[in-house]
Amino acid sequence: MSGTPLSRRAVIGGAAGAVGADRVPTSFYQGVFLGNGGLGAAVYQTGSAKRLTFRLGDNRVRDHQGTGGTLFGNARLPIGDLTLNTTGDVTAVSLRLSLWNAEVSGTVTTTSGVLSIRGYVHGKRDVLVVAVSVKSGTEKVSWKFTAATARSPRLDFKPAPSGLKTNPAPTVSTSGNNGTCTQNLAGGGQTVTKWQSRTEADGKTQTLLATVAHTFPGSTAGTVATSTLSAAGALTLDELSADHQSWWHAFYPKSFVTIPETRLQSFYWIQLYKIASATRRDRPVISTHGPWLEKTPWPGVWWNLNVQLEYWLINATGHTELDSLSASLDRFRNNLASNVPSGQRSDSLRQRGVSLAA
C-alpha cells in the first residue's frame, strides 16, 4: 500500500512505530538501542548504581594483533559508558523510542525530581546527542565517562592464546564539561572517545555531545574525534535534530508498506530500524552484536548463518545503501583469492567462465 508523506509519518510515528520502556531497564535486552551503522549506544542501568547509562559501541573498534584470530587478537573491543549522574537515585522511567525519528525520549524519575530526556545517535554524524532538563524537583545532572578495558570479551570465557598482548590502560582527561579518553592498542591503532556538555539558550537544557573515533594503523583518532565534535558543537540542538531526522525520514519511505495486523506492522518497522542502526554500506560487516558490544564469547563476524540471517531484510526491502556485506566482499575480494592455495589462485575468482576480477 502506498501513502503520502503525511500518512507514512502517521503510520511509522504512531503506535506501530514506537518501542517503550516503563520500568528501569537493567540490561541491554530491556533497554533502548541507538545507532547509525557505526557508532552505537545502548541505554540502561548498569551495575549497582541507580543511574542511567549510555553504553557506547562501534562496529569499527577492534583489536589488530592477529593472534588468535577473530576470537582474540582481532576481536571487537568494548569502549565505555557515559553515565547520567543525578543527585538522586533513579526510581522510574517512561521512555519511548520513536522509530520515525530514531530517538528515545521521555522522563526519568529520581528521589530528587523528574527529568525530561531526549537522545539519539546522529544519522549522518558519528555523534551521540542527549538533551536533559529538570521538569520538577531539585535534581542536578552531570556526565561521567567510565572507560572499558580494551580486551576481547572472549577472555571472560576462554584463556588467552599464547602471544596475545595486553593492551595499554586508557588515559582519561577532563576539563570542565569536556573529556577525552585515549585507548592505544598493542597491535597498532587507537580509539579516542570525546565528549562535551553545554547549556542551551533556554538556560535549562543540558546537552551532551559525544563521539568515538578509531584509526589503524595510525594513531590519529584524536584528530578525527576533535573534528567531528567541533562540527557538531557548532550547530544548535534544533539544527542537529533536523539534520539527523532528515536521514531517517528519507530512509523509511523507500520501503513503505502497511499491514492490517498491528503486531506484524510493528515488527516490520522495528527490523528496518534495527538494520539501519546496525550498518551502512561503507561500514564493516555486522558482527554478532552489531555496534552494541556486550559480554559475549563471539566478539566478531561469523559466516555460519549469522551474517546470512543478519542481511535478509536488505534485498527484500531494496535498501542497498545498507549493504555492507556485498560492499565488503567487493572491496576485499583479493583476500578471497589469498585464502586459496597459491597454485590454484589463477582462477580462484572465476566460476563458470565469469571472472569476478574483471
C-alpha distance (Angstrom), angle and dihedral (degrees) to the residues before:
residue distance angle dihedral
M1 . . .
S2 3.78 . .
G3 3.77 124.2 .
T4 3.76 145.9 -175.2
P5 3.81 119.3 -100.4
L6 3.80 88.6 -101.6
S7 3.79 93.8 53.6
R8 3.81 91.2 45.9
R9 3.78 90.4 53.6
A10 3.79 90.8 46.6
V11 3.80 92.2 51.3
I12 3.80 99.1 42.8
G13 3.79 93.8 36.2
G14 3.79 94.0 47.5
A15 3.78 132.1 78.3
A16 3.81 92.4 -62.0
G17 3.78 90.2 56.1
A18 3.80 101.8 49.7
V19 3.78 133.8 82.6
G20 3.79 118.8 -161.7
A21 3.80 142.0 -159.5
D22 3.80 118.3 -165.2
R23 3.78 97.5 168.8
V24 3.78 128.9 55.3
P25 3.83 105.8 -84.8
T26 3.80 112.3 -132.1
S27 3.81 100.3 179.6
F28 3.78 140.8 32.7
Y29 3.79 90.1 -101.1
Q30 3.81 91.9 57.8
G31 3.79 96.5 40.2
V32 3.79 138.4 74.5
F33 3.79 123.3 -95.9
L34 3.80 127.2 -151.5
G35 3.80 130.4 -174.3
N36 3.78 150.6 145.2
G37 3.80 100.3 -147.8
G38 3.80 92.3 -84.9
L39 3.78 112.9 35.2
G40 3.78 115.8 46.0
A41 3.80 138.1 179.2
A42 3.80 131.3 -167.8
V43 3.80 117.7 -158.1
Y44 3.78 119.2 -144.9
Q45 3.80 144.6 106.2
T46 3.80 113.4 -80.5
G47 3.78 129.4 -160.8
S48 3.79 123.5 -16.0
A49 3.82 96.5 -48.7
K50 3.78 110.6 101.8
R51 3.79 95.0 -132.8
L52 3.81 132.1 116.2
T53 3.80 114.8 -111.5
F54 3.78 135.2 -163.1
R55 3.81 104.5 -150.0
L56 3.80 108.8 -153.9
G57 3.79 125.1 -141.6
D58 3.78 137.6 162.8
N59 3.80 132.7 -165.0
R60 3.80 89.9 -139.3
V61 3.81 98.3 54.1
R62 3.80 110.6 97.2
D63 3.77 143.4 128.3
H64 3.81 121.4 -92.5
Q65 3.81 104.7 -160.4
G66 3.79 96.8 106.2
T67 3.81 93.1 -150.5
G68 3.78 109.2 130.2
G69 3.80 93.0 6.3
T70 3.79 123.5 -121.2
L71 3.79 93.3 -15.3
F72 3.79 95.0 60.1
G73 3.80 124.4 -6.8
N74 3.80 96.2 35.6
A75 3.80 97.1 32.4
R76 3.78 126.9 135.4
L77 3.79 109.7 -98.3
P78 3.82 130.6 -141.3
I79 3.81 117.2 -119.6
G80 3.79 111.9 -166.1
D81 3.79 148.4 -98.2
L82 3.78 133.6 -78.6
T83 3.79 105.8 -154.3
L84 3.79 124.4 -162.2
N85 3.78 101.8 -131.6
T86 3.79 111.6 -149.7
T87 3.78 132.5 -178.7
G88 3.79 91.2 -123.8
D89 3.79 135.0 38.7
V90 3.79 118.4 -92.3
T91 3.80 109.5 -106.7
A92 3.81 103.3 167.2
V93 3.79 143.4 2.6
S94 3.78 136.4 -161.6
L95 3.79 106.4 -165.7
R96 3.80 131.8 166.8
L97 3.78 126.9 -169.2
S98 3.80 108.9 -148.9
L99 3.80 107.8 -152.0
W100 3.82 91.7 -166.2
N101 3.81 92.7 56.4
A102 3.83 95.4 27.5
E103 3.79 92.2 -134.1
V104 3.77 139.0 115.5
S105 3.80 119.5 -131.7
G106 3.77 139.6 164.4
T107 3.78 140.5 88.2
V108 3.78 136.4 -48.0
T109 3.80 116.5 -156.9
T110 3.80 120.4 -155.7
T111 3.78 135.4 173.4
S112 3.83 87.0 -96.1
G113 3.80 102.4 45.6
V114 3.79 148.5 -57.7
L115 3.81 125.8 -65.5
S116 3.78 130.7 -160.4
I117 3.79 112.1 -141.1
R118 3.77 135.4 -173.9
G119 3.80 125.5 174.4
Y120 3.79 144.4 165.7
V121 3.77 143.4 160.3
H122 3.78 103.7 -116.2
G123 3.80 114.0 -105.9
K124 3.81 94.1 -138.7
R125 3.80 104.5 23.1
D126 3.79 131.3 54.8
V127 3.78 91.3 -117.5
L128 3.79 133.8 120.5
V129 3.81 110.9 -146.4
V130 3.81 121.0 -165.4
A131 3.82 122.4 172.3
V132 3.81 118.0 -166.9
S133 3.81 131.1 -179.2
V134 3.80 134.5 171.8
K135 3.81 113.2 -110.4
S136 3.79 96.5 -179.8
G137 3.77 142.0 -13.3
T138 3.79 131.5 33.3
E139 3.79 99.5 -61.6
K140 3.79 121.1 149.4
V141 3.78 121.0 -171.3
S142 3.78 138.3 -157.9
W143 3.80 136.7 159.9
K144 3.79 129.7 -112.4
F145 3.80 126.1 -170.0
T146 3.80 119.8 -149.7
A147 3.79 113.7 -168.8
A148 3.79 119.2 -137.8
T149 3.80 121.9 -134.6
A150 3.80 108.8 -98.3
R151 3.79 97.6 -127.6
S152 3.77 133.8 118.0
P153 3.82 111.9 -89.2
R154 3.82 85.5 -136.8
L155 3.81 88.1 75.9
D156 3.81 88.7 72.5
F157 3.80 87.6 65.1
K158 3.81 107.4 28.3
P159 3.83 136.1 28.2
A160 3.79 119.6 -99.1
P161 3.80 117.5 -94.8
S162 3.77 118.4 -115.2
G163 3.79 112.0 -81.6
L164 3.80 98.0 23.1
K165 3.79 108.4 139.2
T166 3.79 127.1 -144.0
N167 3.78 111.8 -117.1
P168 3.82 116.5 -124.1
A169 3.78 118.3 -95.0
P170 3.82 113.3 -95.4
T171 3.78 121.1 -108.0
V172 3.80 117.9 -134.7
S173 3.79 123.8 -166.6
T174 3.80 129.3 178.2
S175 3.78 134.4 -169.6
G176 3.78 116.7 -177.3
N177 3.80 107.0 -53.6
N178 3.82 93.9 -14.6
G179 3.78 128.8 87.8
T180 3.79 143.7 174.7
C181 3.79 131.8 -161.5
T182 3.81 116.9 -166.4
Q183 3.80 119.4 -165.2
N184 3.80 114.7 -174.4
L185 3.80 116.9 -167.2
A186 3.80 129.8 -135.5
G187 3.80 91.4 -134.8
G188 3.79 93.4 49.4
G189 3.75 131.8 -88.4
Q190 3.75 132.7 74.0
T191 3.79 144.0 -120.7
V192 3.80 120.4 -149.8
T193 3.80 126.7 -172.9
K194 3.80 118.2 -166.6
W195 3.79 129.7 -178.9
Q196 3.77 140.2 173.4
S197 3.79 136.0 -177.4
R198 3.79 125.7 -148.9
T199 3.78 138.4 179.1
E200 3.80 115.1 -119.8
A201 3.80 125.2 -132.0
D202 3.82 92.1 -93.4
G203 3.80 88.6 66.8
K204 3.81 90.8 -131.3
T205 3.79 108.0 70.2
Q206 3.80 119.3 83.2
T207 3.81 112.9 -160.1
L208 3.79 123.8 -160.7
L209 3.81 118.8 -155.7
A210 3.81 116.7 -172.0
T211 3.79 135.5 169.4
V212 3.80 139.9 -179.1
A213 3.81 125.0 -150.8
H214 3.80 129.0 -174.8
T215 3.80 126.3 -170.6
F216 3.80 133.0 -179.4
P217 2.97 138.5 -142.2
G218 3.80 88.8 -1.7
S219 3.79 126.4 61.0
T220 3.79 98.4 -131.4
A221 3.80 98.7 116.6
G222 3.80 90.4 112.5
T223 3.79 91.4 60.4
V224 3.80 91.5 48.3
A225 3.80 93.0 48.0
T226 3.79 92.9 47.8
S227 3.80 91.9 50.8
T228 3.81 92.8 47.8
L229 3.79 93.8 48.6
S230 3.81 93.9 44.6
A231 3.81 91.9 52.7
A232 3.80 92.1 49.5
G233 3.79 92.3 44.3
A234 3.79 91.0 57.1
L235 3.82 90.3 63.9
T236 3.79 127.8 79.0
L237 3.79 119.8 -117.9
D238 3.81 90.1 -105.9
E239 3.81 91.6 50.5
L240 3.79 92.2 49.6
S241 3.80 91.5 48.8
A242 3.81 94.8 47.9
D243 3.80 91.8 48.5
H244 3.81 91.1 48.4
Q245 3.79 95.3 47.3
S246 3.80 93.1 47.3
W247 3.81 90.1 68.9
W248 3.79 94.0 51.1
H249 3.80 95.0 41.3
A250 3.81 88.7 55.5
F251 3.81 91.8 44.6
Y252 3.81 102.7 56.4
P253 3.84 99.9 50.0
K254 3.82 90.4 59.8
S255 3.80 89.2 72.9
F256 3.78 102.3 23.5
V257 3.80 115.7 158.0
T258 3.77 132.0 148.7
I259 3.79 125.6 -142.6
P260 3.81 121.7 -162.4
E261 3.81 92.4 -134.9
T262 3.82 108.6 78.7
R263 3.79 95.7 -152.4
L264 3.80 92.8 54.7
Q265 3.79 90.0 43.9
S266 3.80 90.3 54.9
F267 3.80 91.7 46.5
Y268 3.81 91.1 53.7
W269 3.81 95.0 51.4
I270 3.80 92.9 42.7
Q271 3.82 90.5 54.6
L272 3.80 90.8 50.8
Y273 3.80 90.9 49.2
K274 3.79 91.2 47.7
I275 3.81 96.7 50.6
A276 3.82 93.6 44.5
S277 3.81 89.4 49.7
A278 3.81 91.2 48.6
T279 3.81 103.0 48.3
R280 3.79 149.8 2.8
R281 3.80 129.3 -165.7
D282 3.82 93.7 -99.4
R283 3.82 93.9 47.9
P284 3.83 131.5 84.9
V285 3.79 122.1 -81.4
I286 3.80 110.7 -82.9
S287 3.80 112.9 -90.9
T288 3.79 123.2 -147.5
H289 3.83 90.7 -85.2
G290 3.79 99.9 31.4
P291 3.81 111.5 -145.1
W292 3.82 90.6 -29.9
L293 3.80 103.3 82.6
E294 3.79 113.7 -168.0
K295 3.79 133.7 168.2
T296 3.80 103.8 -56.7
P297 3.82 141.8 143.7
W298 3.82 88.3 -137.4
P299 3.85 107.5 63.2
G300 3.78 98.7 163.2
V301 3.80 148.7 36.6
W302 3.81 120.5 -50.8
W303 3.80 126.2 -167.2
N304 3.79 94.4 -156.9
L305 3.81 100.4 101.7
N306 3.83 93.3 -62.7
V307 3.80 94.1 95.0
Q308 3.79 93.0 35.7
L309 3.81 92.6 56.5
E310 3.79 94.1 41.4
Y311 3.80 91.8 62.7
W312 3.81 101.2 41.5
L313 3.80 92.8 105.4
I314 3.79 98.7 54.2
N315 3.80 101.9 71.9
A316 3.80 92.8 36.4
T317 3.80 90.8 57.9
G318 3.81 98.9 34.2
H319 3.80 95.1 -120.5
T320 3.79 97.3 143.9
E321 3.81 88.9 156.5
L322 3.82 85.1 77.2
D323 3.81 96.9 49.0
S324 3.79 101.4 114.6
L325 3.82 89.5 151.5
S326 3.82 98.1 64.7
A327 3.80 90.4 37.2
S328 3.81 91.3 53.5
L329 3.80 93.2 47.0
D330 3.79 89.1 52.6
R331 3.81 94.7 43.6
F332 3.81 93.9 49.5
R333 3.80 100.9 30.2
N334 3.80 92.0 125.1
N335 3.80 87.2 63.6
L336 3.80 87.9 60.6
A337 3.80 89.8 58.2
S338 3.81 90.4 46.9
N339 3.80 89.6 60.7
V340 3.81 90.1 62.0
P341 3.85 118.5 84.2
S342 3.81 109.1 -89.7
G343 3.79 94.1 -114.6
Q344 3.79 91.5 59.2
R345 3.79 101.1 43.4
S346 3.79 97.5 96.1
D347 3.79 90.8 82.8
S348 3.80 100.5 19.1
L349 3.80 91.8 115.2
R350 3.78 93.7 50.0
Q351 3.77 130.4 90.7
R352 3.81 123.3 175.0
G353 3.76 93.2 -17.8
V354 3.82 98.0 -51.4
S355 3.79 111.8 117.9
L356 3.79 116.1 -146.1
A357 3.78 88.9 -166.0
A358 3.79 94.8 58.7
